[in-house]
Amino acid sequence: MKVKRLALVGIFLFTAQFASAQTAEEVIEKSITAMGGRAALEKIKSRVVTGSLSIGTPAGDIAGTVEMYGAAPNKQRTVIKADLSAFGAGQLLIDQRFDGTAGYAMDSMQGNRDITGSQLDNMKAQGFPHPFLSYKAAGMSLKLGPKEQVLGRDMYVLLFETPSGSPIKQYVDAETFLPARTIITADVPQVGKMEQMVDPSDYREQDGVKVAHKLTLTNAMQSISMTFTKVENNVALDEKMFVKP
């Protein structure tokens, strides 16, 4: 079983009709409006999300829990726990942190490590509460690609590039203008360069803004489905929780 190769690449954490040609900036602004509007989003200074997850592997599905923490302007932490004793591998713990500058991962299977390279670039690009609010300040370039279909729905395609050149492909639903699939590429230890897709769904309104209550992460090694049962905004968080221990 390839449980030891389990990798959390990053969670990245990214009503109109097709009527006329859009610019990339117009798609961004309509998406911000669809999520609740710039003013409402900027009132969200922190968020705590908890729920369950299922990790799909060739040896079978693994159930676990997930906790996600975010704080303005771009701090993030994700904690994943699962019991792998049925597979002879003990307890799984992945604790991935980003303090706005540096990233660190505590990993019971692959060992603890500093996060570097394109994986760190992708974390720096994830502004809170949403990167659409801060991509310019992060120094990212943006252009609009040709429309595509994802899961049977028409999508606008936003092509971001980080200052170091890491590409991020962001789909936006052409009808609802809510953010849809994100595709990133990152260098993962013991694996190498790997593409990962993140599909948010089940958007619900929370404190005036829409938040996805389901995420599906898919890469060449496995798929991870997350269902969030509790979402809390503007929770007091100690900044030390995002820092390397």
N, C-alpha and C positions, 0 to 999 in steps of 0.2 A: 504493500500500500504506500502511496506517495504522500502520506499525511505530513511528513517532514518538510515537504515542499510548499505547504500551505503558506500563502503570502498575502498580506494585506497591503495592496499597492497604494491604497489611499482612496480615502473616501472623499471623495470630493462631493469634500462635501462640494453642479451647475444644472375679449370675444369679438375676434374679427375674422372676416372671411378673406379668401384669396380675392383681392379686388384689383390691386395695382402693384406695380413693382415696388419693392421695399429696399431701403438701404440697410446696412448692418446696424447702424445706430438707431434707425426707426424700429427695427425688430427688438433691439435691446429695450428701448423705452416702452414699447407695447407689452413686452414680457414683464417688465417691472410693474407696470400698471395692473396686469393680470394677477400678479402675486399680491397685490394689495396697495401698490403705490409707493413711491420713493419715501414720502413722509412717514408712512406707517412702518416700512421696513427699517428706516433709520432709527426708529424708537426701540427696536429690538437690539439690546446690547449683549445679551447672552442667551444660551439655550441649552437645556438638558433633555436628551431623548433616550428612552429605554425601551427595550423590547426583546423579542426572540429572533433566532436565526436558524437557518438550515443550510449546512454546507454539503453540497453535492460532490461526491468523489466516486471514482471507479469501484471502490470497495463498499459503497453504500452511503446513505445520508447521515450526517452528524448534526444533532440538535444542540443548541447553545443559547447564550444570552449576549446582548450587545448593549453598550452604553456609549453615547456620543455626547461630547461637550463642545460648545463653541462660544467664543467671546470676541467682541469687536477689538481691533479691526480685522484680525485674521488668525486668531489662536484656535487650536482644535486639539481634541483628544478623542481616541476611540479605544474602547476596551472590549475585547471578545473573549468569552470563556466557553469551553465545551469539555465534556467528559469523553475521552478517547479510550477508556479502559476496555471497552468491548473490542477495540482493535489492538490491544496490547501496547498502547502508547501513553497511558496515564492522562493527566489533566492538561488541557491546552489553555494557555493564556497569551494573548497578544494585546499589548498596551502601547499604542502608538501616539506620540505627543509631538506637538509643534507649538513653540512659544512665540511665533511671529518672525523668528530668524533662524533658529536651529530646530532640527527634528531628531527624535530618538525613538527607538522601538525596543520594547522588552518582549521577548519571544521565547516561550518555553521550549519550542521545538527547534528553532534555528539559532538561538542565542541572542543576546542583547547587542545592539549596534547603533551607531549614529546613522541617520538617514542622510544620504548625499545624492549628488547627480541629478538626473531628471526627476527622480521621485521627490527630492526636496524642492525642485523647481515647481512641480505640480502642487505641492502643499503651499508654497508661497503665493501661488495664483488664486488660492481659494479664500477670497475675502468673506467676512461674515457681516451680515447674515446671508448675503449672496454675492458672488463675484461680479455680477452685472453692475453692481453699485461702485465697484472699485477697480475695475480692470485697467482703466487709464492710469490711475495712481500707481498701480503695480507695474506700469511700463509695458503692458502687453499690446501688441498690434492686433488689429481686427479687420477681417474682410468677410464678405458674404459669398458663400459658395452656391452652386446650383441646388435647386430644390431636390429633395429625395423623399422616399417613403420609408417609414419605420413602423413595423407592426401594423401595416395597413393604413397608416395615417400620413397625410402630407406634412412635410417638415421643411422649415427654413434651416439652413445650415450656416452656423457661425464658425469661422476658422480663427482661433486665437493662436498667438505665438508668444511665449514668454521671452523676457530679455535675453535669456541664454539660448533661445532657439527651440525649446520644447513645444511641440504642437499640441493643441487641445481642440477637439472637434465637438461642438455643442449643437444639438438639435433643439429647435423650438417648434412646438405644435402650431401649424399654420391656422388653425381654427381658434384654439383657446389661448394661444401665445404663452402657455406655461412651458417652462423648461422641460425637455424630455431627455433623450439619451445623451450621455457624455462619453467620448472616447479619448483615452489618454494612452501614452506609451511611456513605460518607465523601466529602468534597469533594476532588476530584483536580484538580491544575493542568491547564489547557487542556482539561479535560473537564467539570468541574462535579460535581454530586452524583451519585454512582454507588453502586449496591447490588452487593455481592460476596458470593458463597457460598463457603464453605470446607468440603469434605467429606473428613474423615480416614477411612482404612481400613487394613486389614492390620495390626491391632494385634499386637505381639509383646512378650513379657516380656523386660525388660532390667534387670538389677540389682534384681529384685523388683517392678518397676513395668511397666505396659503402655504401650508407645509406638507411635503410628501410624507405619507405614513408608511410607505413601502419602498424598499430599494432592492434591486437585483444587480449584483456584480457578477460579471462573466469574463473569464479569461481562458487561456488554453488548458489550465490545470484543473479548474473547478468553477462551480457557480455558487454564489452565496445569496440567499434570499433573506431579507430582513423585514420584519413587521414590527412597527413601533406602536406600543400600547400606551405610552405616556409621553407627552410633549409639554415642556414648561419653558416659558420665555422669561427673560429678565430675572434669572436666578442669581443670587450672590455666589460668585465663584472665586476661590483663591487663585491668583495668578500662578502660584507655585505649582499647581496641579498640571500645568502645561509644560513645565520645565523638566529637563533631564534630572532624574533623582540622584 
